[in-house]
Amino acid sequence: MSFDRYLQRRWYSKPGWRLLPWLLVTGALEILYRAIIAARRRLYRWGWLSSWRAPVPVIVVGNIAVGGTGKTPVTIALCEMLQRAGYKPGVISRGYRAQPPQFPLSRAR
């Protein structure tokens, strides 16, 4: 079973008595995550890390769900709406199991 299928099955399955180990693991990971984020914020505040500002507006369509949540249809609808409003949107996506002949792969319409 592929890792993404495994994650989907775990995400959408009913929690049973096996929930406790997951809660312990995720609790420990949360503490680690919070420590990393706090350190990262300090590095930005102190000027050791710098941020980059895109020269154009950026919209991110995504969430933490593994699949089947409607990100692609939302992206298509958003692009069509922006095109009708006179904009020229571009979509950057890794793509599911993508293996393009070259990077970046451009498909201008």
Disulfide bonds with the S-S distance in Angstrom:
none
